[in-house]
């Protein structure tokens, strides 16, 4: 059994929560009675996830996409009531980390993807609201774009996968901004990268990639953002000896 306040303080410090301007109100969003015996981690604070966490005996949920965004909780009615009341009635705390988790140099979604791809010379990339939330790096050797696509499909299974082969046939340098990062495509073009990896692609990004002659991969918003919350679960186990489970719904979006 650990104190919720100690866990929140450790997460806030490690993730540099206060350093980020974000639509998400990062950090503790819903409190519980004050102690934690088990953690469940997930991408979204959906009712399906919260119910799964309750069934697993969790009293703390750690997610990437929380409940509190801008003025979203100005009224606790409808869906907000269902979600918030479920947490309170079951004495489950909710901690969310959006941009801070994207940007973390070792536990972040982008850093973990870069490591899984075997990228070297990794550095910050993707400036957003004053912070670099993604990363860029180099494969050990130039690799056919089709092979890179295959690797990413294996790393992020189940996502709505799109490959736009508008650049070089062989890829060496890759920029990574997980989730809804297609707005950072222009930065990848300006940096002269061979490939840009994100979660979603829209018509604007399609046209920009084609005009900019860059390869682009969208491997699914959900599928590219499972990495950080898994790492946070490991962090809590290592620092607080708390058991954790990652609940994965492998959503296709």
Short mmCIF file of the C-alpha atoms (twelve columns), coordinates in Angstrom:
data_MODEL
# 
_entry.id   MODEL 
# 
loop_
_atom_site.group_PDB 
_atom_site.id 
_atom_site.type_symbol 
_atom_site.label_atom_id 
_atom_site.label_alt_id 
_atom_site.label_comp_id 
_atom_site.label_asym_id 
_atom_site.label_seq_id 
_atom_site.Cartn_x 
_atom_site.Cartn_y 
_atom_site.Cartn_z 
_atom_site.pdbx_PDB_model_num 
ATOM 1   C CA . UNK A 1   0.000   0.000  0.000   1 
ATOM 2   C CA . UNK A 2   1.383   3.398  -1.010  1 
ATOM 3   C CA . UNK A 3   0.228   6.969  -0.472  1 
ATOM 4   C CA . UNK A 4   -1.438  8.522  -3.494  1 
ATOM 5   C CA . UNK A 5   0.238   11.869 -2.819  1 
ATOM 6   C CA . UNK A 6   3.703   10.321 -2.942  1 
ATOM 7   C CA . UNK A 7   2.951   8.638  -6.272  1 
ATOM 8   C CA . UNK A 8   1.560   11.837 -7.797  1 
ATOM 9   C CA . UNK A 9   4.575   13.848 -6.645  1 
ATOM 10  C CA . UNK A 10  6.957   11.308 -8.168  1 
ATOM 11  C CA . UNK A 11  5.095   11.212 -11.482 1 
ATOM 12  C CA . UNK A 12  4.809   15.006 -11.703 1 
ATOM 13  C CA . UNK A 13  8.538   15.410 -11.074 1 
ATOM 14  C CA . UNK A 14  9.627   12.689 -13.496 1 
ATOM 15  C CA . UNK A 15  7.320   13.891 -16.266 1 
ATOM 16  C CA . UNK A 16  7.985   17.619 -15.672 1 
ATOM 17  C CA . UNK A 17  4.243   18.118 -15.707 1 
ATOM 18  C CA . UNK A 18  4.394   21.815 -14.782 1 
ATOM 19  C CA . UNK A 19  6.641   22.635 -17.767 1 
ATOM 20  C CA . UNK A 20  4.022   21.937 -20.434 1 
ATOM 21  C CA . UNK A 21  1.264   24.063 -21.925 1 
ATOM 22  C CA . UNK A 22  -1.440  21.584 -22.853 1 
ATOM 23  C CA . UNK A 23  -5.179  21.324 -23.413 1 
ATOM 24  C CA . UNK A 24  -5.051  18.392 -20.996 1 
ATOM 25  C CA . UNK A 25  -4.965  19.182 -17.273 1 
ATOM 26  C CA . UNK A 26  -2.068  16.826 -16.691 1 
ATOM 27  C CA . UNK A 27  -1.498  15.185 -13.347 1 
ATOM 28  C CA . UNK A 28  -4.030  13.963 -10.812 1 
ATOM 29  C CA . UNK A 29  -7.516  14.560 -12.238 1 
ATOM 30  C CA . UNK A 30  -9.641  12.573 -9.775  1 
ATOM 31  C CA . UNK A 31  -8.557  11.745 -6.237  1 
ATOM 32  C CA . UNK A 32  -9.345  8.658  -4.157  1 
ATOM 33  C CA . UNK A 33  -9.277  8.110  -0.393  1 
ATOM 34  C CA . UNK A 34  -5.508  8.472  -0.410  1 
ATOM 35  C CA . UNK A 35  -3.881  5.054  -0.779  1 
ATOM 36  C CA . UNK A 36  -2.950  2.826  -3.720  1 
ATOM 37  C CA . UNK A 37  -2.466  -0.939 -3.804  1 
ATOM 38  C CA . UNK A 38  -2.650  -1.618 -7.556  1 
ATOM 39  C CA . UNK A 39  -2.332  0.406  -10.763 1 
ATOM 40  C CA . UNK A 40  -3.955  -0.086 -14.142 1 
ATOM 41  C CA . UNK A 41  -2.541  1.769  -17.142 1 
ATOM 42  C CA . UNK A 42  -4.343  2.499  -20.391 1 
ATOM 43  C CA . UNK A 43  -4.415  4.894  -23.309 1 
ATOM 44  C CA . UNK A 44  -7.876  6.389  -22.737 1 
ATOM 45  C CA . UNK A 45  -9.963  7.065  -19.644 1 
ATOM 46  C CA . UNK A 46  -12.983 5.458  -21.271 1 
ATOM 47  C CA . UNK A 47  -15.722 3.813  -19.231 1 
ATOM 48  C CA . UNK A 48  -14.676 0.469  -20.720 1 
ATOM 49  C CA . UNK A 49  -11.144 0.973  -19.408 1 
ATOM 50  C CA . UNK A 50  -12.277 2.169  -15.979 1 
ATOM 51  C CA . UNK A 51  -14.554 -0.854 -15.603 1 
ATOM 52  C CA . UNK A 52  -11.685 -3.162 -16.595 1 
ATOM 53  C CA . UNK A 53  -9.460  -1.486 -14.002 1 
ATOM 54  C CA . UNK A 54  -12.084 -1.959 -11.300 1 
ATOM 55  C CA . UNK A 55  -12.437 -5.634 -12.233 1 
ATOM 56  C CA . UNK A 56  -8.661  -6.011 -11.826 1 
ATOM 57  C CA . UNK A 57  -8.719  -4.459 -8.360  1 
ATOM 58  C CA . UNK A 58  -6.987  -1.193 -9.266  1 
ATOM 59  C CA . UNK A 59  -7.366  1.922  -7.134  1 
ATOM 60  C CA . UNK A 60  -5.229  4.114  -9.421  1 
ATOM 61  C CA . UNK A 61  -5.605  4.486  -13.184 1 
ATOM 62  C CA . UNK A 62  -2.793  6.081  -15.198 1 
ATOM 63  C CA . UNK A 63  -3.726  7.157  -18.716 1 
ATOM 64  C CA . UNK A 64  -2.482  9.212  -21.645 1 
ATOM 65  C CA . UNK A 65  -5.867  10.726 -22.511 1 
ATOM 66  C CA . UNK A 66  -7.639  11.798 -19.344 1 
ATOM 67  C CA . UNK A 67  -11.030 13.353 -18.615 1 
ATOM 68  C CA . UNK A 68  -10.151 16.998 -18.038 1 
ATOM 69  C CA . UNK A 69  -9.419  19.059 -21.164 1 
ATOM 70  C CA . UNK A 70  -9.830  22.820 -21.181 1 
ATOM 71  C CA . UNK A 71  -13.383 23.496 -19.982 1 
ATOM 72  C CA . UNK A 72  -14.539 19.923 -20.578 1 
ATOM 73  C CA . UNK A 73  -15.517 19.346 -16.936 1 
ATOM 74  C CA . UNK A 74  -17.270 22.677 -16.461 1 
ATOM 75  C CA . UNK A 75  -20.467 20.655 -16.119 1 
ATOM 76  C CA . UNK A 76  -20.525 17.178 -14.572 1 
ATOM 77  C CA . UNK A 77  -23.467 15.909 -16.626 1 
ATOM 78  C CA . UNK A 78  -24.068 13.202 -19.232 1 
ATOM 79  C CA . UNK A 79  -20.910 11.289 -20.101 1 
ATOM 80  C CA . UNK A 80  -18.859 13.344 -17.616 1 
ATOM 81  C CA . UNK A 81  -21.183 12.272 -14.799 1 
ATOM 82  C CA . UNK A 82  -20.902 8.603  -15.767 1 
ATOM 83  C CA . UNK A 83  -17.102 8.713  -15.798 1 
ATOM 84  C CA . UNK A 84  -16.465 10.872 -12.737 1 
ATOM 85  C CA . UNK A 85  -19.119 9.159  -10.617 1 
ATOM 86  C CA . UNK A 86  -17.762 5.743  -11.535 1 
ATOM 87  C CA . UNK A 87  -14.317 6.731  -10.264 1 
ATOM 88  C CA . UNK A 88  -15.654 8.257  -7.046  1 
ATOM 89  C CA . UNK A 89  -18.085 5.449  -6.267  1 
ATOM 90  C CA . UNK A 90  -15.316 2.874  -6.680  1 
ATOM 91  C CA . UNK A 91  -12.630 4.934  -4.898  1 
ATOM 92  C CA . UNK A 92  -10.356 4.941  -7.974  1 
ATOM 93  C CA . UNK A 93  -7.939  7.799  -8.608  1 
ATOM 94  C CA . UNK A 94  -7.139  8.991  -12.129 1 
ATOM 95  C CA . UNK A 95  -3.790  10.384 -13.265 1 
ATOM 96  C CA . UNK A 96  -3.346  11.651 -16.839 1 
ATOM 97  C CA . UNK A 97  -0.243  12.639 -18.765 1 
ATOM 98  C CA . UNK A 98  -0.614  13.871 -22.332 1 
ATOM 99  C CA . UNK A 99  2.187   16.017 -23.819 1 
ATOM 100 C CA . UNK A 100 4.571   15.373 -20.898 1 
ATOM 101 C CA . UNK A 101 4.389   11.652 -21.605 1 
ATOM 102 C CA . UNK A 102 4.799   12.144 -25.353 1 
ATOM 103 C CA . UNK A 103 7.954   14.150 -24.710 1 
ATOM 104 C CA . UNK A 104 9.682   12.106 -22.000 1 
ATOM 105 C CA . UNK A 105 13.191  11.178 -23.228 1 
ATOM 106 C CA . UNK A 106 13.066  7.548  -22.107 1 
ATOM 107 C CA . UNK A 107 9.490   6.622  -21.152 1 
ATOM 108 C CA . UNK A 108 7.672   8.710  -23.742 1 
ATOM 109 C CA . UNK A 109 5.635   7.252  -26.584 1 
ATOM 110 C CA . UNK A 110 8.054   8.623  -29.159 1 
ATOM 111 C CA . UNK A 111 11.239  7.664  -27.345 1 
ATOM 112 C CA . UNK A 112 9.994   4.102  -26.896 1 
ATOM 113 C CA . UNK A 113 9.058   3.819  -30.564 1 
ATOM 114 C CA . UNK A 114 12.475  5.152  -31.565 1 
ATOM 115 C CA . UNK A 115 14.178  2.637  -29.295 1 
ATOM 116 C CA . UNK A 116 12.063  -0.227 -30.635 1 
ATOM 117 C CA . UNK A 117 13.004  0.753  -34.191 1 
ATOM 118 C CA . UNK A 118 16.685  0.781  -33.229 1 
ATOM 119 C CA . UNK A 119 17.200  4.454  -34.056 1 
ATOM 120 C CA . UNK A 120 20.524  6.039  -33.109 1 
ATOM 121 C CA . UNK A 121 21.542  9.677  -32.620 1 
ATOM 122 C CA . UNK A 122 18.079  10.306 -31.198 1 
ATOM 123 C CA . UNK A 123 17.222  13.909 -30.373 1 
ATOM 124 C CA . UNK A 124 14.156  16.010 -29.673 1 
ATOM 125 C CA . UNK A 125 11.898  16.872 -32.591 1 
ATOM 126 C CA . UNK A 126 8.437   18.279 -33.194 1 
ATOM 127 C CA . UNK A 127 8.147   21.676 -31.520 1 
ATOM 128 C CA . UNK A 128 4.670   22.152 -30.072 1 
ATOM 129 C CA . UNK A 129 3.639   24.850 -27.596 1 
ATOM 130 C CA . UNK A 130 7.272   25.482 -26.688 1 
ATOM 131 C CA . UNK A 131 8.326   21.860 -26.122 1 
ATOM 132 C CA . UNK A 132 9.714   19.206 -28.422 1 
ATOM 133 C CA . UNK A 133 7.210   16.401 -27.971 1 
ATOM 134 C CA . UNK A 134 8.641   13.915 -30.513 1 
ATOM 135 C CA . UNK A 135 12.053  12.687 -31.520 1 
ATOM 136 C CA . UNK A 136 14.130  11.934 -34.589 1 
ATOM 137 C CA . UNK A 137 16.967  9.554  -35.281 1 
ATOM 138 C CA . UNK A 138 18.686  7.293  -37.780 1 
ATOM 139 C CA . UNK A 139 18.375  3.636  -38.667 1 
ATOM 140 C CA . UNK A 140 21.684  1.705  -38.633 1 
ATOM 141 C CA . UNK A 141 21.569  1.580  -42.429 1 
ATOM 142 C CA . UNK A 142 19.365  2.719  -45.272 1 
ATOM 143 C CA . UNK A 143 16.338  0.421  -45.339 1 
ATOM 144 C CA . UNK A 144 13.651  -0.035 -47.996 1 
ATOM 145 C CA . UNK A 145 10.522  1.901  -47.091 1 
ATOM 146 C CA . UNK A 146 8.405   -1.254 -47.379 1 
ATOM 147 C CA . UNK A 147 10.599  -2.963 -44.776 1 
ATOM 148 C CA . UNK A 148 10.279  0.012  -42.421 1 
ATOM 149 C CA . UNK A 149 6.507   -0.209 -42.821 1 
ATOM 150 C CA . UNK A 150 6.618   -3.886 -41.889 1 
ATOM 151 C CA . UNK A 151 8.620   -3.178 -38.745 1 
ATOM 152 C CA . UNK A 152 6.212   -0.488 -37.639 1 
ATOM 153 C CA . UNK A 153 3.192   -2.701 -38.293 1 
ATOM 154 C CA . UNK A 154 4.775   -5.283 -35.992 1 
ATOM 155 C CA . UNK A 155 5.485   -2.696 -33.282 1 
ATOM 156 C CA . UNK A 156 2.030   -1.120 -33.434 1 
ATOM 157 C CA . UNK A 157 -0.410  -3.864 -34.386 1 
ATOM 158 C CA . UNK A 158 -4.084  -3.272 -34.865 1 
ATOM 159 C CA . UNK A 159 -3.920  0.374  -35.847 1 
ATOM 160 C CA . UNK A 160 -5.494  1.996  -38.892 1 
ATOM 161 C CA . UNK A 161 -2.294  1.805  -40.940 1 
ATOM 162 C CA . UNK A 162 -1.486  4.125  -43.845 1 
ATOM 163 C CA . UNK A 163 1.782   4.270  -45.777 1 
ATOM 164 C CA . UNK A 164 2.483   7.193  -48.109 1 
ATOM 165 C CA . UNK A 165 5.552   6.326  -50.254 1 
ATOM 166 C CA . UNK A 166 6.270   9.812  -51.522 1 
ATOM 167 C CA . UNK A 167 9.966   10.014 -50.635 1 
ATOM 168 C CA . UNK A 168 13.151  8.038  -51.155 1 
ATOM 169 C CA . UNK A 169 12.920  4.316  -51.769 1 
ATOM 170 C CA . UNK A 170 15.371  3.709  -48.926 1 
ATOM 171 C CA . UNK A 171 14.878  5.300  -45.507 1 
ATOM 172 C CA . UNK A 172 17.596  6.256  -43.038 1 
ATOM 173 C CA . UNK A 173 16.285  9.189  -40.968 1 
ATOM 174 C CA . UNK A 174 12.898  9.101  -39.233 1 
ATOM 175 C CA . UNK A 175 10.910  11.635 -37.215 1 
ATOM 176 C CA . UNK A 176 8.357   10.319 -34.728 1 
ATOM 177 C CA . UNK A 177 5.380   12.186 -33.256 1 
ATOM 178 C CA . UNK A 178 2.793   9.693  -32.018 1 
ATOM 179 C CA . UNK A 179 -0.983  10.017 -32.011 1 
ATOM 180 C CA . UNK A 180 -2.443  13.051 -33.750 1 
ATOM 181 C CA . UNK A 181 0.937   14.480 -34.771 1 
ATOM 182 C CA . UNK A 182 0.374   15.054 -38.482 1 
ATOM 183 C CA . UNK A 183 0.599   18.826 -37.989 1 
ATOM 184 C CA . UNK A 184 4.317   18.353 -37.323 1 
ATOM 185 C CA . UNK A 185 4.870   16.876 -40.804 1 
ATOM 186 C CA . UNK A 186 6.134   20.227 -42.073 1 
ATOM 187 C CA . UNK A 187 8.920   20.152 -39.508 1 
ATOM 188 C CA . UNK A 188 10.003  16.751 -40.793 1 
ATOM 189 C CA . UNK A 189 10.110  18.117 -44.343 1 
ATOM 190 C CA . UNK A 190 12.093  21.175 -43.231 1 
ATOM 191 C CA . UNK A 191 14.559  18.908 -41.387 1 
ATOM 192 C CA . UNK A 192 15.149  16.853 -44.542 1 
ATOM 193 C CA . UNK A 193 14.044  13.593 -42.935 1 
ATOM 194 C CA . UNK A 194 13.404  10.529 -45.087 1 
ATOM 195 C CA . UNK A 195 10.269  9.454  -43.214 1 
ATOM 196 C CA . UNK A 196 7.728   10.826 -40.757 1 
ATOM 197 C CA . UNK A 197 5.858   8.481  -38.411 1 
ATOM 198 C CA . UNK A 198 2.685   9.447  -36.568 1 
ATOM 199 C CA . UNK A 199 -0.692  7.973  -35.629 1 
ATOM 200 C CA . UNK A 200 -3.193  9.616  -37.975 1 
ATOM 201 C CA . UNK A 201 -3.170  11.113 -41.459 1 
ATOM 202 C CA . UNK A 202 -5.656  13.556 -42.942 1 
ATOM 203 C CA . UNK A 203 -6.120  14.979 -46.425 1 
ATOM 204 C CA . UNK A 204 -4.000  18.022 -45.653 1 
ATOM 205 C CA . UNK A 205 -1.095  15.840 -44.510 1 
ATOM 206 C CA . UNK A 206 -1.477  13.564 -47.532 1 
ATOM 207 C CA . UNK A 207 -1.130  16.506 -49.890 1 
ATOM 208 C CA . UNK A 208 1.727   18.025 -47.884 1 
ATOM 209 C CA . UNK A 209 3.685   14.753 -47.852 1 
ATOM 210 C CA . UNK A 210 3.265   14.347 -51.582 1 
ATOM 211 C CA . UNK A 211 4.321   17.915 -52.301 1 
ATOM 212 C CA . UNK A 212 7.209   17.678 -49.836 1 
ATOM 213 C CA . UNK A 213 8.390   14.351 -51.305 1 
ATOM 214 C CA . UNK A 214 8.637   12.621 -47.958 1 
ATOM 215 C CA . UNK A 215 7.571   9.152  -46.873 1 
ATOM 216 C CA . UNK A 216 4.892   9.171  -44.208 1 
ATOM 217 C CA . UNK A 217 3.462   6.425  -42.031 1 
ATOM 218 C CA . UNK A 218 0.335   6.685  -39.893 1 
ATOM 219 C CA . UNK A 219 0.153   3.559  -37.728 1 
ATOM 220 C CA . UNK A 220 -2.931  4.418  -35.652 1 
ATOM 221 C CA . UNK A 221 -3.476  6.995  -32.918 1 
ATOM 222 C CA . UNK A 222 -4.151  4.366  -30.261 1 
ATOM 223 C CA . UNK A 223 -1.511  1.914  -31.476 1 
ATOM 224 C CA . UNK A 224 1.285   4.500  -31.353 1 
ATOM 225 C CA . UNK A 225 0.393   5.607  -27.826 1 
ATOM 226 C CA . UNK A 226 0.418   2.395  -25.839 1 
ATOM 227 C CA . UNK A 227 4.143   2.674  -25.176 1 
ATOM 228 C CA . UNK A 228 4.281   5.504  -22.658 1 
ATOM 229 C CA . UNK A 229 1.638   4.268  -20.229 1 
ATOM 230 C CA . UNK A 230 3.279   0.841  -20.203 1 
ATOM 231 C CA . UNK A 231 6.550   2.512  -19.255 1 
ATOM 232 C CA . UNK A 232 4.860   4.512  -16.492 1 
ATOM 233 C CA . UNK A 233 3.513   1.287  -15.043 1 
ATOM 234 C CA . UNK A 234 7.047   -0.072 -14.958 1 
ATOM 235 C CA . UNK A 235 8.257   3.145  -13.332 1 
ATOM 236 C CA . UNK A 236 5.692   2.782  -10.537 1 
ATOM 237 C CA . UNK A 237 6.572   -0.855 -9.988  1 
ATOM 238 C CA . UNK A 238 10.277  -0.013 -9.771  1 
ATOM 239 C CA . UNK A 239 9.861   2.971  -7.451  1 
ATOM 240 C CA . UNK A 240 6.883   1.944  -5.314  1 
ATOM 241 C CA . UNK A 241 6.792   -1.848 -5.710  1 
ATOM 242 C CA . UNK A 242 3.196   -1.571 -6.890  1 
ATOM 243 C CA . UNK A 243 1.700   -4.227 -9.167  1 
ATOM 244 C CA . UNK A 244 0.343   -2.880 -12.433 1 
ATOM 245 C CA . UNK A 245 -1.540  -4.148 -15.460 1 
ATOM 246 C CA . UNK A 246 -1.727  -2.581 -18.881 1 
ATOM 247 C CA . UNK A 247 -5.236  -2.878 -20.345 1 
ATOM 248 C CA . UNK A 248 -5.017  -2.982 -24.132 1 
ATOM 249 C CA . UNK A 249 -8.120  -2.815 -26.304 1 
ATOM 250 C CA . UNK A 250 -6.087  -2.637 -29.571 1 
ATOM 251 C CA . UNK A 251 -8.460  -0.045 -30.985 1 
ATOM 252 C CA . UNK A 252 -8.187  0.356  -34.774 1 
ATOM 253 C CA . UNK A 253 -8.120  4.165  -34.779 1 
# 
